[in-house]
Amino acid sequence: MSELADAARELLGADVRPLAGGYSGETFLVGAAGEEAVLRLYLRDPERAEVDAALLEFVRGIVPVPRVLDQRKADLDGPAHLLLELLPGIRLDELLPEADDATKRTAGHSLGRELARLAGIPFLRAGAFAGADLAVRPWPPEGGGLRPWVESHRDVGAFAHWTAEEFDALLEVADDAQLLLDRPDSDGRSPGSLSFAARHPLSGDIRRAVGASSTSRTATRRISLCHSDLNPKNVLVDATTGEVTGLIDWEFAHAGTPYTDLGNLLRLESDEAFCVAVVQAFVAYAPPVDEGFMDLARAVDLYAMVDLVARRTGFELVERVHELVRATARTGTLAAGRPDWVALADVTTATSRGPRKIV
Protein backbone atom coordinates (compact mmCIF):
# COMPACT_ATOMS: atom_id res chain seq x y z
CA MET A 1 0.00 0.00 0.00
CA SER A 2 2.81 2.43 0.84
CA GLU A 3 4.36 1.89 -2.61
CA LEU A 4 1.06 2.76 -4.27
CA ALA A 5 0.62 5.79 -2.04
CA ASP A 6 4.12 6.95 -2.94
CA ALA A 7 3.26 6.60 -6.64
CA ALA A 8 0.07 8.61 -6.12
CA ARG A 9 1.90 11.28 -4.15
CA GLU A 10 4.61 11.55 -6.81
CA LEU A 11 1.98 12.00 -9.53
CA LEU A 12 0.19 14.91 -7.91
CA GLY A 13 2.63 16.23 -5.34
CA ALA A 14 -0.24 16.35 -2.85
CA ASP A 15 -1.46 14.61 0.26
CA VAL A 16 -2.95 11.20 -0.56
CA ARG A 17 -5.13 8.96 1.59
CA PRO A 18 -6.17 5.42 0.61
CA LEU A 19 -9.92 5.01 0.15
CA ALA A 20 -11.59 2.07 1.84
CA GLY A 21 -13.58 -0.53 -0.08
CA GLY A 22 -12.60 -3.08 -2.68
CA TYR A 23 -9.38 -5.06 -2.97
CA SER A 24 -7.30 -3.22 -5.57
CA GLY A 25 -5.80 -0.67 -3.18
CA GLU A 26 -5.36 1.62 -6.18
CA THR A 27 -7.83 4.37 -5.21
CA PHE A 28 -6.86 7.44 -3.20
CA LEU A 29 -8.38 10.65 -1.89
CA VAL A 30 -6.20 13.60 -2.86
CA GLY A 31 -6.19 17.32 -2.14
CA ALA A 32 -7.15 19.56 0.74
CA ALA A 33 -10.57 19.76 2.35
CA GLY A 34 -13.07 21.38 0.01
CA GLU A 35 -10.87 20.68 -3.02
CA GLU A 36 -10.68 16.92 -2.84
CA ALA A 37 -10.72 14.51 -5.77
CA VAL A 38 -10.29 10.77 -6.27
CA LEU A 39 -7.15 9.39 -7.88
CA ARG A 40 -7.50 5.95 -9.47
CA LEU A 41 -4.25 4.26 -10.44
CA TYR A 42 -4.11 1.45 -13.01
CA LEU A 43 -0.91 -0.42 -12.23
CA ARG A 44 -2.33 -3.89 -12.82
CA ASP A 45 -4.22 -3.09 -16.03
CA PRO A 46 -3.04 0.20 -17.61
CA GLU A 47 -5.28 -0.17 -20.68
CA ARG A 48 -8.37 -0.22 -18.47
CA ALA A 49 -7.98 3.48 -17.70
CA GLU A 50 -9.27 4.61 -21.08
CA VAL A 51 -12.12 2.08 -20.92
CA ASP A 52 -13.24 3.39 -17.55
CA ALA A 53 -12.97 7.00 -18.71
CA ALA A 54 -15.12 6.22 -21.75
CA LEU A 55 -17.65 4.30 -19.65
CA LEU A 56 -18.04 7.13 -17.16
CA GLU A 57 -18.66 9.58 -19.99
CA PHE A 58 -21.03 7.13 -21.68
CA VAL A 59 -23.33 6.68 -18.67
CA ARG A 60 -23.22 10.23 -17.29
CA GLY A 61 -26.76 11.60 -17.14
CA ILE A 62 -28.18 8.07 -17.02
CA VAL A 63 -26.77 6.90 -13.71
CA PRO A 64 -24.82 8.97 -11.15
CA VAL A 65 -21.08 8.67 -11.78
CA PRO A 66 -18.10 10.96 -11.19
CA ARG A 67 -16.77 13.32 -13.86
CA VAL A 68 -13.31 12.57 -15.22
CA LEU A 69 -11.13 15.56 -14.36
CA ASP A 70 -7.89 14.25 -15.84
CA GLN A 71 -6.73 11.16 -17.69
CA ARG A 72 -3.18 9.93 -18.31
CA LYS A 73 -1.76 6.91 -20.07
CA ALA A 74 1.15 5.00 -18.57
CA ASP A 75 4.51 6.49 -19.50
CA LEU A 76 7.98 7.07 -18.08
CA ASP A 77 6.59 9.69 -15.72
CA GLY A 78 4.14 7.39 -14.00
CA PRO A 79 1.33 4.82 -14.20
CA ALA A 80 -1.95 5.23 -16.04
CA HIS A 81 -4.52 7.02 -13.92
CA LEU A 82 -7.79 8.89 -13.78
CA LEU A 83 -8.49 11.88 -11.59
CA LEU A 84 -12.18 11.79 -10.72
CA GLU A 85 -14.71 14.07 -9.13
CA LEU A 86 -15.39 13.27 -5.47
CA LEU A 87 -19.10 12.53 -5.27
CA PRO A 88 -21.16 13.36 -2.18
CA GLY A 89 -22.53 10.70 0.12
CA ILE A 90 -21.39 7.75 2.19
CA ARG A 91 -20.99 4.11 1.20
CA LEU A 92 -24.17 2.05 1.30
CA ASP A 93 -22.54 -0.54 3.57
CA GLU A 94 -22.03 2.23 6.13
CA LEU A 95 -25.66 3.35 5.94
CA LEU A 96 -27.60 0.09 6.08
CA PRO A 97 -26.59 -1.19 9.55
CA GLU A 98 -27.84 1.95 11.30
CA ALA A 99 -30.70 3.12 9.04
CA ASP A 100 -34.38 2.80 9.86
CA ASP A 101 -36.68 0.81 7.60
CA ALA A 102 -37.97 3.87 5.75
CA THR A 103 -34.43 4.94 4.81
CA LYS A 104 -33.55 1.38 3.80
CA ARG A 105 -36.60 1.28 1.53
CA THR A 106 -35.62 4.59 -0.03
CA ALA A 107 -32.08 3.33 -0.64
CA GLY A 108 -33.39 0.07 -2.09
CA HIS A 109 -35.88 1.78 -4.38
CA SER A 110 -33.28 4.28 -5.57
CA LEU A 111 -30.69 1.59 -6.26
CA GLY A 112 -33.22 -0.73 -7.91
CA ARG A 113 -34.04 2.06 -10.32
CA GLU A 114 -30.34 2.55 -11.13
CA LEU A 115 -30.06 -1.20 -11.82
CA ALA A 116 -33.04 -0.90 -14.15
CA ARG A 117 -31.36 1.94 -16.02
CA LEU A 118 -28.24 -0.16 -16.55
CA ALA A 119 -30.45 -3.03 -17.76
CA GLY A 120 -31.90 -0.64 -20.35
CA ILE A 121 -28.51 0.19 -21.93
CA PRO A 122 -28.28 -2.40 -24.72
CA PHE A 123 -25.35 -4.01 -26.50
CA LEU A 124 -25.40 -6.38 -29.46
CA ARG A 125 -23.11 -8.99 -27.93
CA ALA A 126 -21.70 -10.02 -24.58
CA GLY A 127 -18.05 -9.53 -23.78
CA ALA A 128 -15.32 -7.32 -22.37
CA PHE A 129 -14.87 -3.67 -23.32
CA ALA A 130 -11.74 -2.58 -25.17
CA GLY A 131 -10.47 0.90 -25.95
CA ALA A 132 -12.00 4.34 -25.80
CA ASP A 133 -14.74 3.36 -28.27
CA LEU A 134 -15.95 0.60 -25.90
CA ALA A 135 -15.65 -2.10 -28.55
CA VAL A 136 -17.01 -5.39 -27.18
CA ARG A 137 -14.64 -8.33 -27.41
CA PRO A 138 -16.76 -11.50 -27.21
CA TRP A 139 -15.90 -13.94 -24.46
CA PRO A 140 -13.77 -16.88 -25.63
CA PRO A 141 -15.93 -19.73 -27.02
CA GLU A 142 -14.16 -22.32 -24.91
CA GLY A 143 -15.32 -23.02 -21.37
CA GLY A 144 -18.60 -24.80 -21.92
CA GLY A 145 -20.55 -23.25 -19.06
CA LEU A 146 -20.77 -23.49 -15.32
CA ARG A 147 -19.77 -27.13 -14.80
CA PRO A 148 -16.38 -26.77 -16.53
CA TRP A 149 -15.92 -23.42 -14.76
CA VAL A 150 -16.50 -25.00 -11.34
CA GLU A 151 -14.39 -28.05 -12.22
CA SER A 152 -11.47 -25.82 -13.22
CA HIS A 153 -11.36 -24.50 -9.63
CA ARG A 154 -11.38 -27.91 -7.92
CA ASP A 155 -7.94 -27.65 -6.33
CA VAL A 156 -7.71 -23.89 -6.03
CA GLY A 157 -8.10 -21.78 -2.90
CA ALA A 158 -10.67 -22.96 -0.35
CA PHE A 159 -12.02 -25.57 -2.77
CA ALA A 160 -8.85 -27.59 -2.27
CA HIS A 161 -10.13 -28.43 1.22
CA TRP A 162 -13.61 -29.55 0.13
CA THR A 163 -14.54 -33.22 0.18
CA ALA A 164 -15.39 -34.98 -3.06
CA GLU A 165 -19.01 -35.24 -1.93
CA GLU A 166 -19.26 -31.49 -1.31
CA PHE A 167 -17.76 -30.65 -4.67
CA ASP A 168 -20.00 -33.11 -6.52
CA ALA A 169 -23.01 -31.49 -4.87
CA LEU A 170 -21.86 -28.07 -6.09
CA LEU A 171 -21.47 -29.46 -9.61
CA GLU A 172 -25.08 -30.66 -9.53
CA VAL A 173 -26.26 -27.15 -8.67
CA ALA A 174 -24.06 -25.82 -11.47
CA ASP A 175 -25.84 -28.14 -13.89
CA ASP A 176 -29.23 -26.90 -12.73
CA ALA A 177 -28.04 -23.30 -13.01
CA GLN A 178 -26.77 -23.87 -16.53
CA LEU A 179 -30.14 -25.20 -17.59
CA LEU A 180 -31.67 -21.97 -16.34
CA LEU A 181 -29.17 -19.90 -18.30
CA ASP A 182 -29.85 -21.99 -21.43
CA ARG A 183 -33.62 -21.90 -21.02
CA PRO A 184 -35.87 -21.50 -24.07
CA ASP A 185 -36.21 -18.04 -25.58
CA SER A 186 -39.51 -16.33 -26.36
CA ASP A 187 -40.13 -18.77 -29.23
CA GLY A 188 -39.44 -21.80 -27.04
CA ARG A 189 -36.19 -22.62 -28.82
CA SER A 190 -33.20 -23.89 -26.89
CA PRO A 191 -31.12 -26.55 -28.66
CA GLY A 192 -30.27 -29.40 -26.36
CA SER A 193 -32.29 -28.22 -23.37
CA LEU A 194 -34.73 -31.11 -23.39
CA SER A 195 -32.05 -33.76 -23.63
CA PHE A 196 -30.10 -32.02 -20.86
CA ALA A 197 -33.18 -31.99 -18.62
CA ALA A 198 -33.74 -35.68 -19.26
CA ARG A 199 -30.18 -36.51 -18.18
CA HIS A 200 -30.12 -34.27 -15.08
CA PRO A 201 -32.98 -34.37 -12.55
CA LEU A 202 -33.81 -30.84 -11.38
CA SER A 203 -34.39 -29.62 -7.85
CA GLY A 204 -37.94 -28.36 -7.28
CA ASP A 205 -37.21 -24.64 -7.25
CA ILE A 206 -35.16 -24.81 -10.46
CA ARG A 207 -37.82 -26.91 -12.20
CA ARG A 208 -40.52 -24.38 -11.31
CA ALA A 209 -38.39 -21.49 -12.55
CA VAL A 210 -37.57 -23.24 -15.82
CA GLY A 211 -41.21 -24.08 -16.35
CA ALA A 212 -42.31 -20.52 -15.72
CA SER A 213 -39.72 -18.84 -17.90
CA SER A 214 -40.19 -21.27 -20.78
CA THR A 215 -43.82 -20.22 -21.10
CA SER A 216 -43.07 -16.49 -21.01
CA ARG A 217 -43.60 -14.70 -24.30
CA THR A 218 -41.20 -11.96 -23.22
CA ALA A 219 -38.31 -14.07 -21.93
CA THR A 220 -35.26 -11.98 -22.61
CA ARG A 221 -31.98 -12.62 -24.36
CA ARG A 222 -31.00 -8.97 -23.98
CA ILE A 223 -27.40 -7.97 -23.49
CA SER A 224 -26.92 -4.83 -21.45
CA LEU A 225 -24.33 -2.85 -19.52
CA CYS A 226 -23.20 -4.58 -16.32
CA HIS A 227 -21.25 -2.83 -13.58
CA SER A 228 -20.28 -6.31 -12.37
CA ASP A 229 -19.07 -5.25 -8.91
CA LEU A 230 -22.18 -3.52 -7.65
CA ASN A 231 -21.93 -4.34 -3.98
CA PRO A 232 -22.71 -1.86 -1.18
CA LYS A 233 -19.07 -0.74 -0.97
CA ASN A 234 -19.31 0.64 -4.50
CA VAL A 235 -22.58 2.53 -4.02
CA LEU A 236 -22.72 6.03 -2.52
CA VAL A 237 -25.91 7.27 -0.88
CA ASP A 238 -27.13 10.40 0.85
CA ALA A 239 -26.50 9.90 4.56
CA THR A 240 -29.89 11.36 5.49
CA THR A 241 -32.31 10.24 2.79
CA GLY A 242 -30.68 7.07 1.47
CA GLU A 243 -30.97 8.23 -2.17
CA VAL A 244 -28.18 6.96 -4.41
CA THR A 245 -25.58 9.64 -5.18
CA GLY A 246 -23.00 7.59 -7.06
CA LEU A 247 -21.99 4.26 -8.58
CA ILE A 248 -18.20 3.90 -8.41
CA ASP A 249 -15.37 1.51 -9.30
CA TRP A 250 -16.27 0.35 -12.82
CA GLU A 251 -13.14 -1.73 -13.47
CA PHE A 252 -15.08 -4.97 -14.05
CA ALA A 253 -17.89 -3.50 -16.17
CA HIS A 254 -18.78 -5.43 -19.31
CA ALA A 255 -21.67 -6.27 -21.64
CA GLY A 256 -23.71 -9.17 -20.30
CA THR A 257 -27.02 -10.33 -18.84
CA PRO A 258 -29.12 -7.61 -17.17
CA TYR A 259 -29.34 -9.79 -14.04
CA THR A 260 -25.62 -9.80 -13.24
CA ASP A 261 -25.73 -6.75 -10.98
CA LEU A 262 -28.90 -7.86 -9.19
CA GLY A 263 -27.27 -11.16 -8.22
CA ASN A 264 -24.13 -9.41 -7.04
CA LEU A 265 -25.96 -6.76 -5.03
CA LEU A 266 -28.30 -9.14 -3.19
CA ARG A 267 -25.76 -11.95 -2.79
CA LEU A 268 -25.21 -11.42 0.94
CA GLU A 269 -27.94 -8.94 1.80
CA SER A 270 -30.53 -10.07 4.33
CA ASP A 271 -32.48 -6.92 5.23
CA GLU A 272 -36.04 -7.36 4.01
CA ALA A 273 -36.93 -3.66 3.76
CA PHE A 274 -33.93 -2.98 1.54
CA CYS A 275 -34.00 -6.11 -0.62
CA VAL A 276 -37.74 -6.01 -1.29
CA ALA A 277 -37.48 -2.36 -2.35
CA VAL A 278 -34.62 -3.19 -4.74
CA VAL A 279 -36.64 -5.97 -6.41
CA GLN A 280 -39.82 -3.91 -6.62
CA ALA A 281 -38.05 -0.95 -8.24
CA PHE A 282 -36.06 -3.16 -10.63
CA VAL A 283 -39.21 -4.84 -11.93
CA ALA A 284 -41.09 -1.53 -12.11
CA TYR A 285 -38.46 0.40 -14.10
CA ALA A 286 -36.47 -2.19 -16.09
CA PRO A 287 -37.41 -3.45 -19.54
CA PRO A 288 -39.59 -6.59 -19.20
CA VAL A 289 -37.97 -9.13 -16.90
CA ASP A 290 -38.14 -12.91 -16.92
CA GLU A 291 -40.43 -14.72 -14.53
CA GLY A 292 -37.48 -16.52 -12.96
CA PHE A 293 -35.20 -13.48 -12.93
CA MET A 294 -33.95 -13.90 -9.35
CA ASP A 295 -32.92 -17.49 -10.05
CA LEU A 296 -31.17 -16.29 -13.21
CA ALA A 297 -29.40 -13.60 -11.19
CA ARG A 298 -28.18 -16.19 -8.70
CA ALA A 299 -27.15 -18.57 -11.48
CA VAL A 300 -24.98 -15.91 -13.11
CA ASP A 301 -23.58 -14.88 -9.72
CA LEU A 302 -22.39 -18.44 -9.11
CA TYR A 303 -19.62 -17.77 -11.65
CA ALA A 304 -18.41 -14.81 -9.61
CA MET A 305 -18.72 -16.55 -6.25
CA VAL A 306 -16.69 -19.55 -7.41
CA ASP A 307 -13.99 -17.26 -8.75
CA LEU A 308 -13.92 -15.24 -5.53
CA VAL A 309 -13.65 -18.28 -3.26
CA ALA A 310 -10.86 -19.74 -5.39
CA ARG A 311 -8.81 -16.56 -5.73
CA ARG A 312 -8.82 -14.85 -2.34
CA THR A 313 -8.47 -15.81 1.30
CA GLY A 314 -8.27 -13.93 4.54
CA PHE A 315 -10.99 -11.38 3.78
CA GLU A 316 -14.22 -11.35 5.78
CA LEU A 317 -16.27 -10.90 2.60
CA VAL A 318 -14.63 -13.91 0.97
CA GLU A 319 -15.28 -16.05 4.02
CA ARG A 320 -18.97 -15.09 3.89
CA VAL A 321 -19.12 -15.97 0.20
CA HIS A 322 -17.35 -19.25 0.91
CA GLU A 323 -20.02 -20.14 3.47
CA LEU A 324 -22.74 -19.24 0.96
CA VAL A 325 -21.19 -21.50 -1.69
CA ARG A 326 -20.99 -24.28 0.88
CA ALA A 327 -24.68 -23.73 1.66
CA THR A 328 -25.41 -23.87 -2.08
CA ALA A 329 -23.80 -27.29 -2.28
CA ARG A 330 -25.37 -28.49 0.98
CA THR A 331 -28.93 -27.46 0.09
CA GLY A 332 -28.65 -28.28 -3.61
CA THR A 333 -30.26 -24.94 -4.50
CA LEU A 334 -29.19 -21.55 -5.82
CA ALA A 335 -31.15 -19.88 -3.04
CA ALA A 336 -29.02 -21.67 -0.43
CA GLY A 337 -31.45 -20.73 2.32
CA ARG A 338 -31.76 -17.08 1.30
CA PRO A 339 -35.22 -15.47 1.30
CA ASP A 340 -37.42 -15.46 -1.79
CA TRP A 341 -37.24 -11.72 -2.38
CA VAL A 342 -39.54 -11.89 -5.41
CA ALA A 343 -42.34 -13.52 -3.42
CA LEU A 344 -41.88 -11.06 -0.56
CA ALA A 345 -41.89 -8.16 -3.01
CA ASP A 346 -45.17 -9.43 -4.52
CA VAL A 347 -44.20 -8.19 -7.98
CA THR A 348 -45.79 -8.89 -11.34
CA THR A 349 -43.27 -9.79 -14.03
CA ALA A 350 -43.22 -9.54 -17.79
CA THR A 351 -45.63 -12.39 -18.50
CA SER A 352 -48.60 -10.26 -17.49
CA ARG A 353 -47.41 -6.72 -18.11
CA GLY A 354 -46.07 -4.85 -21.08
CA PRO A 355 -42.89 -2.81 -21.27
CA ARG A 356 -42.50 0.12 -18.89
CA LYS A 357 -40.79 3.37 -19.60
CA ILE A 358 -37.65 3.97 -17.56
CA VAL A 359 -37.90 7.31 -15.77
SULMO-V96773 format. One record per backbone hydrogen bond with DSSP energy under -0.5 kcal/mol. NH is the residue of the N-H (numbers start at 1). CO is the residue of the C=O. If there is no record, write none. Layout:
nh=<NH NH>
co=<CO CO>
//
This chain:
nh=<5 6 7 8 9 10 11 12 13 17 19 28 29 30 30 31 35 37 38 39 39 40 40 41 41 42 48 49 51 52 53 54 55 56 57 58 59 60 61 62 62 63 65 69 69 70 72 75 78 81 82 83 84 84 85 86 87 90 92 92 93 94 95 96 98 99 104 105 106 107 108 109 110 111 112 113 114 115 116 117 118 119 120 120 121 122 123 127 128 129 130 134 135 137 137 138 139 144 149 150 151 152 153 154 156 158 159 160 161 162 167 168 169 170 171 172 173 174 175 176 177 178 179 180 181 182 183 185 186 188 190 193 196 197 198 199 200 201 207 208 209 210 211 212 213 214 215 215 216 219 223 224 225 225 226 231 234 235 236 237 238 242 245 246 247 248 253 254 255 256 256 260 263 264 265 266 267 272 275 276 277 278 279 280 281 282 283 284 285 286 293 296 297 298 299 300 301 302 302 303 303 304 305 306 307 308 309 310 311 312 319 320 321 322 323 324 325 326 327 328 329 330 331 332 333 338 341 344 345 346 347 349 350 352 353>
co=<1 2 3 4 5 6 7 8 9 29 27 39 17 28 37 15 32 30 84 28 37 38 82 26 39 80 45 46 47 48 49 50 51 52 53 54 55 56 63 59 63 59 63 67 83 83 81 78 75 72 40 70 38 82 67 36 85 237 232 235 232 91 91 92 95 95 100 101 102 103 104 105 106 107 108 109 110 111 112 113 114 115 116 117 118 120 223 255 137 253 135 131 130 128 135 136 126 141 145 146 147 148 150 151 153 309 156 157 158 159 163 164 165 166 167 168 169 170 171 172 173 174 175 176 177 178 180 189 219 185 188 190 192 193 194 195 196 199 203 204 205 206 207 208 209 210 211 212 213 216 123 256 118 121 254 229 231 232 246 90 243 238 236 236 64 234 250 226 127 224 254 257 259 260 261 262 264 270 271 272 273 274 275 276 277 278 279 280 281 282 290 292 293 294 295 296 297 298 299 299 300 300 301 302 303 304 305 306 307 308 315 316 317 318 319 320 321 322 323 324 325 326 327 328 328 335 339 340 341 342 342 347 289 349 349>
//
